[in-house]
Amino acid sequence: MLPIRFQLGVSVQPDATVVTVAGELDMTTCPSITQATDTLALKGQTLALDLSAVTHMDSSGLNMLLTLRNRARAEHGELHLCGVPRQPLRVLDLTGTRSLFTLRPCLTP
């Protein structure tokens, strides 16, 4: 069985809009996340990215997260990264960007 290449879901909940990502965050998949999040109003809201099923993140994924963080802040909202696996955490640590994000445990369904 082949691993999941990429899946994306959006769920509006009372306390946050949750974008669930599965698979790889790279230059081929990040535009889909950007397109989905560009349609969301972030003004004063929390956007939670559930990354618990992300298998790999490269510099394109990091750039997308930083851009989304900046947009959320500009719109007086917040970006939370939830359930971040080991490999993406390593990217955040190696680049010194981990402290820029609010990290939360995996979201419950």
HELIX and SHEET records of a PDB file:
HELIX    1   1 CYS A   30  ASP A   38  1                                   9    
HELIX    2   2 SER A   59  ALA A   74  1                                  16    
HELIX    3   3 ARG A   86  LEU A   94  1                                   9    
HELIX    4   4 ARG A   98  LEU A  100  5                                   3    
SHEET    1   A 5 PHE A   6  VAL A  12  0                                        
SHEET    2   A 5 THR A  17  LEU A  25 -1                                        
SHEET    3   A 5 THR A  46  MET A  57  1                                        
SHEET    4   A 5 GLU A  78  CYS A  82  1                                        
SHEET    5   A 5 THR A 102  ARG A 104  1                                        
END                                                                             
